[in-house]
Amino acid sequence: MLIGEGFWDREPSQEAVEMLGNFTSLATTVDRVVADGWTPVHGHVSTRSELDDYEWACWGSLASWALDHPADPESSHVLETATTRRSEWLRVYRDTWGFVCLVLRQTSD
């Protein structure tokens, strides 16, 4: 099985927890998977560069669409959303949130 899960890489602010949710640490995330009967056989923790690329692509693509479609009635709302989310990423959770992908196999009894 392949799963992807966010985790707190460092102690988050209360604002970050309210924004993204109550994640645990990477170690606790893996402990929970194991406790549920799975054995991780491979994993990848996204680097800060990979996470930055993802966030820039996500919010940048929204901003680009809004700028390319100024006559669309949703354009200003989409641009505002992209601007808000980019700011939240940069100011609230960028330095505390991580992401892991795990390949899991069921643990034998």
C-alpha positions as CSV (number, residue, x, y, z in Angstrom):
1,M,0.0,0.0,0.0
2,L,1.2,3.5,-0.7
3,I,0.2,6.4,1.6
4,G,1.1,10.0,1.9
5,E,0.7,11.9,5.1
6,G,1.6,15.3,6.5
7,F,3.5,15.7,9.8
8,W,4.9,18.4,12.0
9,D,8.6,18.6,11.5
10,R,9.0,21.2,14.2
11,E,6.6,22.5,16.9
12,P,3.9,24.3,15.0
13,S,2.1,27.5,16.0
14,Q,-1.5,27.3,17.1
15,E,-2.4,29.1,13.9
16,A,-0.7,26.4,11.8
17,V,-2.5,23.6,13.7
18,E,-5.9,25.4,13.2
19,M,-5.1,25.9,9.5
20,L,-3.8,22.4,8.6
21,G,-4.9,20.1,11.4
22,N,-3.5,18.2,14.3
23,F,-0.7,16.2,12.7
24,T,1.9,14.3,14.8
25,S,5.7,14.0,14.3
26,L,7.2,11.8,11.6
27,A,8.2,9.2,14.3
28,T,4.7,9.1,15.8
29,T,3.1,8.8,12.3
30,V,5.3,5.7,11.6
31,D,4.5,4.3,15.0
32,R,0.8,4.6,14.3
33,V,1.2,2.8,11.0
34,V,3.1,0.0,12.6
35,A,0.6,-0.3,15.5
36,D,-2.2,-0.7,12.8
37,G,-0.4,-3.8,11.5
38,W,1.7,-2.4,8.7
39,T,5.5,-2.5,8.1
40,P,7.1,0.4,6.2
41,V,9.3,-1.1,3.5
42,H,10.2,2.2,1.8
43,G,9.6,5.9,2.5
44,H,10.4,9.3,1.1
45,V,10.3,12.5,3.2
46,S,9.8,15.5,0.9
47,T,12.6,17.9,1.0
48,R,12.0,21.6,1.8
49,S,12.8,22.3,-1.9
50,E,10.1,19.7,-3.1
51,L,7.5,21.2,-0.7
52,D,8.4,24.7,-1.9
53,D,8.1,23.6,-5.5
54,Y,4.6,22.2,-4.7
55,E,3.4,25.3,-2.9
56,W,4.7,27.6,-5.7
57,A,3.1,25.5,-8.3
58,C,-0.2,25.2,-6.5
59,W,-0.7,28.9,-5.7
60,G,1.1,30.2,-8.7
61,S,-1.1,28.2,-11.1
62,L,-4.2,29.7,-9.5
63,A,-2.7,33.2,-9.7
64,S,-1.7,32.7,-13.4
65,W,-5.2,31.5,-14.2
66,A,-6.7,34.6,-12.6
67,L,-4.3,36.9,-14.4
68,D,-5.0,35.2,-17.7
69,H,-8.8,35.5,-17.3
70,P,-9.5,39.0,-16.0
71,A,-13.0,39.1,-17.4
72,D,-14.1,35.9,-15.6
73,P,-16.3,36.8,-12.7
74,E,-14.3,34.4,-10.4
75,S,-10.9,35.9,-11.4
76,S,-10.6,38.3,-8.5
77,H,-11.7,35.7,-6.0
78,V,-9.2,33.2,-7.3
79,L,-6.4,35.7,-7.2
80,E,-7.3,36.7,-3.7
81,T,-7.3,33.0,-2.6
82,A,-3.9,32.3,-4.2
83,T,-2.5,35.4,-2.5
84,T,-3.9,34.4,0.9
85,R,-2.8,30.8,0.7
86,R,0.7,31.8,-0.5
87,S,1.0,34.1,2.5
88,E,-0.2,31.5,4.9
89,W,2.4,29.0,3.6
90,L,5.2,31.5,3.8
91,R,4.2,33.0,7.2
92,V,2.5,30.2,9.1
93,Y,3.5,26.7,8.2
94,R,6.4,26.6,5.8
95,D,9.1,25.9,8.4
96,T,7.1,23.4,10.5
97,W,5.2,21.1,8.2
98,G,6.5,18.1,6.3
99,F,5.2,15.3,4.1
100,V,6.1,11.6,3.9
101,C,5.1,8.9,1.4
102,L,5.4,5.4,2.7
103,V,5.2,2.0,1.0
104,L,3.6,-0.4,3.4
105,R,3.2,-4.2,3.7
106,Q,0.9,-5.9,6.1
107,T,2.8,-7.3,9.0
108,S,2.4,-11.1,9.4
109,D,1.1,-12.5,12.6
